[in-house]
Amino acid sequence: MEEASWRMKSASASDIARFHEGAAMSERIQEWLATPEGSVAHYPSWGHNLSRFKHDPVSKGNHLEVQIEMALSRKMPQDIDDLRLVSVKVEVLDIDLISVVVVHQYGSDNLQVNL
C-alpha cells in the first residue's frame, strides 16, 4: 500500500511525500478525520460524520463518547479502502475537541479532532 501526503507535503527524494503500509493507513485515517462529510466535491458521502455531535452536551453521564465511537466504527471502514478496523476509543477533551484512538491492522493512531 502506498499513499501520498494528503496535505501535499514536498519530499527531497520525490515531488511529494509518500507513505507505505502502516504510515499510509495512518495518512488515510488523518485525512478522513479532517474531512467532514459533504465537503468533497463529486463524493459528498466521503468523510467523517461527527458534525451531528457538535452541539451535544458534554457530561460524564450521557454516553456521548460511545455514540461517537459507534458512528466512527460504522462509517470509517466504508470510506477508507483496505482498512481493517480493530477498535475505536473516543475521549471528549473539550466542548468541541475529542481524542480518537484508532486501532487497525498496522497499529494504532492517536489523533485529536475538532468537531
Kinemage of the C-alpha trace (Angstrom):
@kinemage 1
@onewidth
@group {chain A} dominant
@subgroup {mainchain}
@vectorlist {calphas} color= white
{ca met a 1} P 0.000 0.000 0.000
{ca glu a 2} L 1.244 3.460 -0.866
{ca glu a 3} L -0.347 6.825 -0.072
{ca ala a 4} L 0.680 10.364 -0.945
{ca ser a 5} L 0.650 13.020 1.732
{ca trp a 6} L -2.882 14.399 1.850
{ca arg a 7} L -1.535 17.817 2.790
{ca met a 8} L 0.743 17.713 -0.261
{ca lys a 9} L 3.986 17.956 1.707
{ca ser a 10} L 7.065 18.033 -0.503
{ca ala a 11} L 9.850 15.482 -0.172
{ca ser a 12} L 13.505 15.651 -1.157
{ca ala a 13} L 13.546 12.287 -2.968
{ca ser a 14} L 10.355 12.884 -4.962
{ca asp a 15} L 7.836 15.540 -5.801
{ca ile a 16} L 5.559 14.742 -2.837
{ca ala a 17} L 5.927 12.798 0.407
{ca arg a 18} L 4.706 9.195 0.106
{ca phe a 19} L 3.947 6.676 2.810
{ca his a 20} L 3.858 2.870 2.830
{ca glu a 21} L 1.875 0.246 4.755
{ca gly a 22} L 1.153 1.453 8.326
{ca ala a 23} L 2.163 5.051 7.656
{ca ala a 24} L -0.042 5.050 4.537
{ca met a 25} L -3.041 3.849 6.538
{ca ser a 26} L -2.361 6.483 9.199
{ca glu a 27} L -2.307 9.147 6.488
{ca arg a 28} L -5.666 7.930 5.143
{ca ile a 29} L -7.209 7.993 8.621
{ca gln a 30} L -5.868 11.505 9.324
{ca glu a 31} L -7.292 12.795 6.055
{ca trp a 32} L -10.661 11.158 6.716
{ca leu a 33} L -10.917 12.613 10.234
{ca ala a 34} L -10.007 16.067 8.913
{ca thr a 35} L -12.706 15.948 6.228
{ca pro a 36} L -16.353 16.451 7.235
{ca glu a 37} L -18.951 14.503 5.301
{ca gly a 38} L -20.349 16.601 2.454
{ca ser a 39} L -17.206 18.664 1.832
{ca val a 40} L -15.658 16.696 -1.054
{ca ala a 41} L -16.955 17.611 -4.497
{ca his a 42} L -18.230 14.647 -6.539
{ca tyr a 43} L -18.007 12.393 -3.446
{ca pro a 44} L -20.155 14.056 -0.770
{ca ser a 45} L -20.680 10.887 1.284
{ca trp a 46} L -16.915 10.536 1.989
{ca gly a 47} L -15.588 11.888 5.278
{ca his a 48} L -16.345 11.778 8.984
{ca asn a 49} L -19.886 12.035 10.290
{ca leu a 50} L -19.096 13.868 13.533
{ca ser a 51} L -20.840 17.179 12.795
{ca arg a 52} L -24.091 15.906 14.296
{ca phe a 53} L -22.385 15.683 17.715
{ca lys a 54} L -21.120 19.263 17.653
{ca his a 55} L -23.835 20.688 19.924
{ca asp a 56} L -24.402 17.689 22.190
{ca pro a 57} L -23.892 18.416 25.880
{ca val a 58} L -20.570 17.287 27.316
{ca ser a 59} L -21.145 15.468 30.582
{ca lys a 60} L -19.992 12.166 32.007
{ca gly a 61} L -23.431 10.534 32.153
{ca asn a 62} L -24.688 10.884 28.568
{ca his a 63} L -22.567 8.297 26.753
{ca leu a 64} L -21.538 10.802 24.062
{ca glu a 65} L -18.182 9.064 23.667
{ca val a 66} L -19.848 5.709 22.964
{ca gln a 67} L -22.165 7.294 20.386
{ca ile a 68} L -19.188 8.856 18.586
{ca glu a 69} L -17.271 5.551 18.691
{ca met a 70} L -20.222 3.749 17.119
{ca ala a 71} L -20.595 6.395 14.395
{ca leu a 72} L -16.878 6.190 13.538
{ca ser a 73} L -16.832 2.383 13.628
{ca arg a 74} L -19.745 2.222 11.218
{ca lys a 75} L -18.559 4.822 8.680
{ca met a 76} L -14.763 4.700 8.665
{ca pro a 77} L -14.384 1.191 7.128
{ca gln a 78} L -16.902 2.113 4.403
{ca asp a 79} L -14.865 5.118 3.282
{ca ile a 80} L -11.234 4.076 3.784
{ca asp a 81} L -10.043 1.413 1.353
{ca asp a 82} L -8.247 -1.610 2.848
{ca leu a 83} L -8.935 -0.566 6.462
{ca arg a 84} L -9.444 -3.421 8.896
{ca leu a 85} L -10.686 -1.636 11.958
{ca val a 86} L -9.902 -3.360 15.262
{ca ser a 87} L -11.215 -0.744 17.694
{ca val a 88} L -12.027 2.920 18.216
{ca lys a 89} L -11.743 4.748 21.536
{ca val a 90} L -13.027 8.316 21.944
{ca glu a 91} L -12.497 10.746 24.791
{ca val a 92} L -14.151 14.157 24.921
{ca leu a 93} L -11.455 16.718 25.776
{ca asp a 94} L -13.423 19.932 25.427
{ca ile a 95} L -16.736 21.196 24.118
{ca asp a 96} L -15.513 20.913 20.510
{ca leu a 97} L -12.431 18.673 20.784
{ca ile a 98} L -12.138 14.893 21.027
{ca ser a 99} L -9.274 12.442 21.214
{ca val a 100} L -9.659 9.433 18.910
{ca val a 101} L -7.554 6.281 19.138
{ca val a 102} L -7.979 4.098 16.052
{ca val a 103} L -6.512 0.582 16.158
{ca his a 104} L -6.162 -1.053 12.739
{ca gln a 105} L -4.265 -3.900 11.087
{ca tyr a 106} L -0.965 -1.927 11.054
{ca gly a 107} L -1.051 -0.492 14.571
{ca ser a 108} L -2.786 2.482 16.112
{ca asp a 109} L -3.197 6.214 15.692
{ca asn a 110} L -3.993 8.708 18.428
{ca leu a 111} L -5.483 11.879 16.954
{ca gln a 112} L -7.272 14.980 18.143
{ca val a 113} L -10.312 16.024 16.129
{ca asn a 114} L -12.257 19.283 16.189
{ca leu a 115} L -15.985 18.774 15.917
